[in-house]
Amino acid sequence: MSGYIIYHYNIVDKERINELGPLSLPIVEKYKGELVVASPVTCLEGSPYTHMVVYKFASMEKAQAFYESAESRELSKLRNEVTEGFVVLVPEYGHDYV
């Protein structure tokens, strides 16, 4: 069952935000992930965050391994400097996670 890492955020440093993509894609590829979404969003309900990035991995374990990797942790420092928001790990629909 696939696992997804979802970043939902506002950009706080527009000068440096473009550094993230080129630095993150090689790490995602190393962990056999796939970029599924990377775009501005339109908030229909709730607290608005303006952007979202979604990575798909073959399993929850592989998604978590990507997120917990040294490379990803290092990149989190930059992400936290240029964005504000949250990151979640979610399973593909079909599991009974309650």
Secondary structure by P-SEA (a helix, b strand, c coil): cbbbbbbbbcccccccccccccccaaaaaaaccccccbbbbbbcccccccbbbbbbcccaaaaaaaaacaaaaaaaaaaaaccccbbbbbcccccccc
